[in-house]
Amino acid sequence: MIDIEYIVGVYNYINAFPEVHSDSAYYLLYLLDEKGLLDKSAAHKLYNDRFKSELTSSDMHQNMIGPFDSLTALNQFAFLLCEELNAEKVSLLSVQEYNGLLESTYTASDFHRDLLLKGNVMENIERKKKGFLSRFF
């Protein structure tokens, strides 16, 4: 398994399907890692296996992951994805927070640093334990 240093998720609270009079919910729009856009196939599979219910089956959208009824559910999903991909940490930012970073940072290194400092950052403690113990075995 390839280890990922970090995952950044950009989410928004929207009504993704106004034509069917659905409720607004949280949707994960983009997933980034240290190299750029992350392939969403693992995220879609995780969502379908653990979070999708019969009530949300008509709300699936190819480019977004969701719906999530609360930020707590979105955070749980992000942490499980972090564990699934063996990433060191995951950071969730709203579209507004992400756009604010784009406007306020001037260098790529500052932007990458701020992606991990701003937003809701969750660390994968299990990865650190495995990394530490693997040095001895």
N, C-alpha and C positions, 0 to 999 in steps of 0.2 A: 504494500500500500504506500502511495506517495504521501509524504507529510506536507501539509500546507502550513505556512507560517501563520497566516490570519485570513479570516473571511470578513468582508464588510457587506452587510445587507442594507439596501435602501428601500424603504417602505413608504406607503401612502395610505391615507384613510379616504376611500373613494366609493362611489356607487359605480361599480364596473359594468353593470347591466341595467341602465335606467329604462330601457325599452320593455323589460319584463317586470318593472316596479320592484326590483330587489332592494334590500337594505344596504346601507353603506357598511363597509368593513375594512379591515386592514389587509393590504396586499403587499407582498414582497415583489418589488419591481426589478431590482438588479442584485446580482451577487458578484462580488469582486474578490480576487485574491491578490497576492503580491505581484502577479504577472498581468493582471487585467481582468476582463470578464470571465467569470467562472461558468462552466457548463452546468446548466440547470437540471440535467437528467436525474442526477442523484437526489436533488431537492424535490423534484416532482414525484419521484418514487417514494421518498420518505413521507411526503404530504399525503399521497394516495394510500399508503399503508397505515399511517398512524393518525391522521387528522381529518381526512375526508369522510363525510357521512352522507347518508341518502339525501339529506336536506341540501347539501352543498354540491351535489353531483352536477346540477345544471349550471352552476356558477363557475365552472372551470374555464380558464383562459390560458392559451398556449404560452403567452409571454409573461404572465404573472403567476405567482404562487399564492394561493389563498382561495377562499376568504378565511380570515381569522377574526373571531368576534371580539377579541380583546388584545391589548398589548401583552398581557400575560401569556396567552396562547402563542402569540408570535415569538415571544422570548423563549418559550419552551421549544418551539420548532427550531429556532436558530441554534440553541444549545445542542439539541439532538443532532442537527446537521454538522455542527462543529465536531462532535464525537464521531459521527459516521465518517467524516472525511479526515479525521485525525488531525484537525487543525489545532494550533496552540491557543487561539482565542477567536472570538467572533464579536463584531461591533455592529450594532443596529443604529441607523440614522434615518430620520424622516427626510423626505424630499426637501423640505425647507432647510433643515440642518445641512444637508449635502450641498445644496445650492449656495448657502451662506459660506461654506468652506471654499467653494470654487471662487467666490467673489473676493474673499478676504486673504487667500494665500497667493504668494507670488512665485514660489518655486515648487517643483515636483516633490522634493524631499520634505518640505514643510507640509504639503498636502497629504502625503502618505502618513506622516507623523500625526497630523491632526485627525485623520480618519480613525486612528486607533485611540486617540485621547478623548475625542468628543463622541457623543452618543452613548448608548448602553453597551458597555464592554463586559463580556463574560469570558473567563479563562477556563480552559480544559485542564483541570488539575490532574486527571488521570494520565494525560500525555506526559506531563512533567514527571510523574512518578515512574512511568515506564521508561522514559529517557534516562533518568537517574539510575535506575536499577539495571538497565541494559548495559551500562558501562562495566558492571561487575560480573555479568554472566555471559 
